[in-house]
Amino acid sequence: MTETPARLPTARPTGCPFDPPAELAGLRERGPLTRMVFPDGHLGWLATGYAAVRTVLSDPRFSHRNDRRHWPLADIGQGLPPIPGDMLHIDRPEHTRYRRLLSGRFTTRRMRRYTRVIERIVADRLDDMERRGGPVSLVEVFARPVPMLSVCELLGVPPGDRDRFQPPTTEEIPTTFVDMGFTDMQDYFRGLIAAKRAAPTGDLLSDLATSELTDEELSGLAAIMLMAGVESTSSMLTLGTFALLTHPDQLASLRAEPDLADRAVEELMRYLSVIHTGSRGALEDVELAGQVVRAGETVAVSLQSANRDPARFADPDTLDLHRDAAGHLGFGYGVHPCLGKQLARIEMRAAFPALFTRFPTLRLAEPAEDVEVRDPSQNVHGVQRLLVTW
């Protein structure tokens, strides 16, 4: 008897914004690869097992182009071809060209040069937070500005221009971090690139301005780096703080053991999986987990399910900052790992300990169950705002 294809579960357990939808575990137990009906009616697959997800992410026979895959979270069908500079949604050999140009500029050693700069940014934001006094929205005053200012520093955005990437203060925090349209961001970066060519300032854009990339590619790449680098890290800082405040034993360990920061970041990435679901389109027939994925079929990959797979991580539903979470898929894997993962790690390693050291009595200013989570159709999981006080 043929099983009825599944639909992607999106509803999280009531009152627990950290755990994936409970139905994902049942699907994973049934098998690492399940037939799935996508929101637009496409009949494809859902990979929930760690090994299957990792295989899809690393096999070049699966495409990351929007126009070759279906979207698993909303009824938008297949997307448009990638714009110039969008290295996130292209395949080899175009992706290899971008990766070759950029990988040497994002090494661990090079990113560590920004550690002191990022520590200063974190300290400045904590100063502002202290001046305001609680309660404050952590998203608005800390979790969003830290990565925004860090990426601006990396790109070489002049300090006087950085406020344009920060939405105005409001009670309702926008779903996305930036109040500009993507086209506006590209227009801004075109002008900045021209300025960097005329007078280099020793930053990433000045460096890339001498490469083979065109102005269209550079402006698109800069806009995407800013949007992708801020959105995900902001969510991690907010949701990670929320998780630590509601797991006091783990927070106590972080406070007592400063050297635990590295492991804490990796475990929070695994446990929270803010980039929770993606998809890839099969370019040819591929045998995967005992099934044949036909050319043209899309495989949805549940990173949150893979990161909670007991076949890979013992007691996976427990937040354990002492765990060795190496191998988690929070930064992706394979062909399209997160380019800025080292920068994001530095930001989180600086931010979490500093936040809880500066405010040792930090606590939620509203009941945990009242914290509003984002719409599940969004690819970055998080909360709309997090009111804290001390």
C-alpha positions in Angstrom: 0.0 0.0 0.0 1.4 3.4 -1.0 1.7 5.8 2.0 0.0 9.2 1.7 2.6 11.9 1.0 3.3 14.1 4.0 3.0 17.8 4.3 5.8 19.7 6.0 5.0 20.2 9.7 5.5 23.8 10.8 3.6 24.1 14.1 5.9 24.1 17.1 5.0 22.6 20.5 2.8 25.1 22.5 4.9 27.3 24.7 8.2 26.0 23.4 9.8 28.0 20.6 13.0 26.1 20.7 11.8 22.6 19.7 11.0 21.6 16.1 7.5 20.6 15.1 6.8 17.3 17.0 5.6 15.6 13.8 9.1 15.8 12.3 10.4 13.2 14.8 7.7 10.8 13.8 8.5 11.2 10.1 12.2 10.7 10.8 11.5 7.5 12.7 9.4 6.2 9.7 12.5 6.8 7.5 15.1 9.5 6.7 13.4 10.3 3.4 9.6 10.7 3.0 7.3 11.6 0.1 6.1 15.2 0.5 3.5 17.4 -1.1 4.8 20.9 -1.4 2.5 23.9 -0.8 2.3 24.5 -4.6 1.2 20.9 -5.2 4.6 19.6 -6.3 5.2 16.0 -5.3 8.7 15.7 -4.0 10.6 14.5 -0.9 11.3 15.5 2.7 14.7 14.6 4.2 14.6 14.4 8.0 17.5 12.1 8.9 21.0 13.6 9.5 22.8 11.5 7.0 20.2 12.1 4.2 20.2 15.8 4.8 23.9 16.0 4.7 24.1 14.0 1.5 21.6 16.3 -0.3 23.5 19.4 0.9 26.8 18.0 -0.4 25.8 16.2 -3.7 26.2 18.5 -6.7 23.5 16.6 -8.5 21.1 18.6 -6.3 20.7 22.2 -7.4 20.3 25.2 -5.2 19.0 27.5 -7.9 15.6 28.9 -7.1 14.3 28.2 -10.6 15.2 24.5 -10.3 13.5 23.8 -6.9 10.2 24.3 -5.2 9.8 26.2 -2.0 8.8 24.0 1.0 7.4 26.7 3.3 4.9 28.7 1.1 3.0 28.4 -2.1 5.5 30.3 -4.4 6.4 27.4 -6.7 9.7 27.7 -8.4 11.6 31.0 -8.2 13.4 33.3 -10.6 16.9 32.8 -11.9 19.6 34.3 -9.6 20.5 37.9 -9.9 24.2 38.9 -10.4 26.2 38.5 -7.2 23.7 36.0 -5.6 26.2 33.3 -4.8 23.7 31.7 -2.4 21.5 30.4 -5.2 23.8 29.3 -8.0 25.5 26.0 -8.9 28.8 25.0 -10.2 30.8 26.3 -12.1 29.4 29.8 -11.4 29.4 29.1 -7.6 33.0 27.9 -7.7 34.1 31.1 -9.3 32.5 33.2 -6.4 33.7 30.8 -3.8 37.3 30.9 -5.1 37.3 34.7 -4.9 35.8 34.9 -1.4 37.0 31.9 0.5 40.4 33.3 1.1 38.9 36.5 2.5 36.8 34.6 5.1 39.4 32.4 6.7 39.3 31.8 10.5 42.5 33.8 10.8 41.3 36.7 8.8 38.0 36.8 10.6 39.8 36.8 14.0 41.2 40.2 13.1 37.7 41.6 13.7 37.4 40.1 17.2 38.4 43.4 19.0 36.2 45.4 16.7 33.3 43.2 17.4 34.0 43.2 21.1 33.9 47.0 21.0 30.6 47.0 19.1 29.1 44.6 21.7 30.4 46.8 24.5 28.9 49.9 22.9 25.5 48.3 22.5 25.6 47.1 26.1 26.4 50.7 27.2 23.4 51.9 25.3 21.2 49.2 26.8 22.3 50.2 30.3 21.6 53.9 29.6 18.1 53.1 28.5 17.3 50.9 31.5 15.0 47.9 31.4 12.7 46.7 30.2 14.1 46.9 26.6 13.6 44.9 23.4 16.7 42.9 23.0 16.2 42.6 19.2 16.1 46.4 18.8 18.9 47.4 21.1 21.3 44.5 20.9 20.6 41.4 18.8 20.1 43.2 15.6 22.6 46.1 15.9 25.6 43.8 16.8 25.6 41.8 13.5 24.5 44.8 11.4 27.4 46.9 12.6 29.8 44.0 12.4 28.9 43.2 8.7 29.1 47.0 7.9 32.6 47.1 9.5 33.6 44.1 7.4 32.2 45.6 4.1 33.6 49.0 4.9 30.3 50.9 5.2 31.2 54.4 6.5 30.0 55.0 10.1 27.8 57.9 9.0 25.9 55.6 6.6 25.1 52.7 9.0 21.9 54.2 10.4 20.2 53.7 7.1 20.3 49.9 7.7 18.8 50.3 11.1 15.0 50.6 11.2 13.5 53.4 13.3 12.6 52.6 16.9 9.1 51.3 17.1 7.2 49.1 19.6 6.5 46.5 16.9 9.8 45.2 15.6 9.7 44.4 11.9 10.0 40.9 10.7 13.2 41.7 8.7 16.1 43.8 10.0 16.3 46.3 7.2 13.9 49.1 6.3 15.3 49.4 2.8 14.3 47.5 -0.3 16.8 45.2 -1.9 17.1 47.4 -5.0 17.8 50.5 -2.7 20.5 48.5 -1.0 22.1 47.7 -4.4 21.9 51.3 -5.4 23.7 52.3 -2.2 26.4 49.8 -2.7 27.0 50.8 -6.3 27.9 54.2 -5.1 30.1 52.9 -2.3 31.9 50.5 -4.7 32.8 53.5 -6.9 34.1 55.3 -3.9 36.2 52.3 -2.8 37.8 52.1 -6.3 38.7 55.8 -6.2 40.0 55.6 -2.6 40.4 52.1 -1.1 40.0 51.8 2.7 41.4 48.4 3.4 38.1 46.6 3.9 36.3 43.7 2.0 34.6 45.9 -0.6 37.9 47.7 -1.3 39.6 44.4 -1.8 36.8 43.0 -4.0 36.7 46.2 -6.1 40.0 45.1 -7.6 38.7 41.6 -8.6 37.0 40.5 -11.8 33.5 41.0 -10.4 31.4 43.5 -12.1 29.6 46.4 -10.4 26.3 44.5 -10.6 27.9 41.4 -9.1 29.6 43.4 -6.3 26.5 45.4 -5.4 24.3 42.3 -5.3 26.9 40.3 -3.3 27.2 43.1 -0.7 23.5 43.5 -0.3 23.0 39.7 0.1 25.9 39.5 2.6 24.4 42.2 4.7 20.8 40.8 4.7 21.9 37.2 5.2 24.6 38.0 7.8 22.3 40.1 9.9 19.1 38.2 9.8 20.4 34.8 10.9 22.8 36.1 13.6 20.3 38.5 15.0 17.8 35.6 15.4 20.5 33.4 17.1 21.4 36.2 19.6 17.8 36.7 20.5 16.6 33.1 20.6 19.9 32.0 22.2 19.4 34.5 25.0 15.8 33.4 25.4 16.9 29.7 25.6 19.6 30.4 28.2 17.3 32.5 30.3 14.8 29.6 30.4 17.6 27.0 31.0 19.2 28.5 34.2 21.5 25.5 34.8 23.0 26.0 31.3 23.3 29.7 31.9 25.0 29.1 35.2 27.6 26.9 33.4 28.3 29.6 30.9 28.8 32.1 33.6 31.0 29.9 35.7 33.2 28.6 32.8 34.3 31.4 30.4 36.1 28.9 28.2 32.7 27.2 27.5 31.7 30.0 25.0 33.0 28.1 21.9 31.0 25.0 22.8 28.0 27.0 23.8 27.8 28.7 20.4 28.0 25.4 18.5 25.4 23.7 20.8 23.0 26.7 20.5 23.4 26.5 16.7 22.5 22.8 16.8 19.7 23.1 19.3 18.0 26.1 17.8 18.6 25.6 14.1 17.3 29.1 13.2 17.8 28.3 9.4 15.5 25.4 9.8 14.3 24.2 6.3 15.7 24.4 2.8 15.3 22.6 -0.5 17.3 21.3 -3.5 16.2 20.3 -6.9 17.5 17.0 -8.5 19.3 17.6 -11.7 19.2 13.9 -12.6 17.9 10.7 -11.0 19.7 10.1 -7.7 19.4 7.2 -5.3 19.1 8.5 -1.8 18.3 6.6 1.5 17.0 3.6 -0.5 14.7 5.7 -2.7 15.1 7.1 -6.2 14.7 10.9 -6.5 13.8 11.6 -10.1 15.2 14.5 -12.1 13.1 17.6 -11.5 11.9 16.5 -8.1 12.6 18.7 -5.1 13.9 17.5 -1.8 13.1 19.6 1.2 15.8 19.4 3.8 14.9 19.8 7.5 18.0 21.0 9.2 16.2 21.3 12.5 15.2 17.6 12.3 18.7 16.5 11.3 20.2 18.5 14.2 17.9 16.6 16.5 18.5 13.1 15.0 19.3 10.7 17.9 21.3 8.6 15.4 23.9 11.5 15.3 23.5 13.3 18.6 22.8 11.6 22.0 19.8 13.0 23.9 19.3 15.6 21.1 16.3 17.4 22.6 18.4 18.5 25.6 20.3 21.8 25.5 23.8 20.8 26.9 26.5 23.4 26.6 29.1 20.8 27.5 28.2 18.7 24.4 30.6 18.4 21.5 28.2 19.6 18.8 30.7 19.4 16.0 29.1 18.3 12.8 25.9 20.2 13.4 24.2 21.6 10.3 23.3 25.0 11.7 25.7 26.6 9.2 24.8 24.4 6.3 27.1 21.9 4.8 28.7 20.8 1.6 28.4 22.8 -1.6 26.8 25.9 0.1 28.0 26.2 3.7 27.6 29.6 5.3 30.3 31.9 4.0 30.2 34.1 7.0 30.1 31.4 9.6 33.4 32.4 11.2 32.3 36.0 11.5 29.0 34.8 13.1 30.8 32.6 15.5 33.0 35.6 16.6 29.9 37.7 17.1 28.2 35.2 19.2 31.3 34.2 21.2 31.7 37.9 22.1 28.0 38.7 22.6 26.6 36.0 24.9 29.3 36.1 27.7 29.4 39.9 27.6 25.6 40.3 27.9 25.3 38.0 30.9 28.4 39.5 32.6 27.2 43.0 32.2 23.7 42.1 33.4 24.0 39.2 35.9 20.4 39.6 36.8 19.1 39.7 33.2 15.6 38.1 33.0 12.5 38.1 30.8 10.2 41.1 31.3 7.2 39.1 30.1 6.0 35.6 30.6 7.9 33.1 28.3 4.6 31.9 26.9 3.7 35.4 25.7 6.8 35.8 23.6 5.6 36.0 20.0 7.5 33.7 17.5 7.8 34.4 13.9 5.5 33.0 11.2 6.6 29.5 10.4 6.5 30.2 6.7 9.7 32.3 7.2 13.0 30.5 6.6 14.7 32.1 9.6 13.2 31.1 12.9 13.1 33.5 15.8 10.9 35.8 17.9 9.4 39.1 16.9 10.7 40.7 20.0 12.2 39.8 23.4 11.5 42.1 26.3 14.2 41.8 29.0 15.1 43.6 32.2 17.6 43.3 35.0 
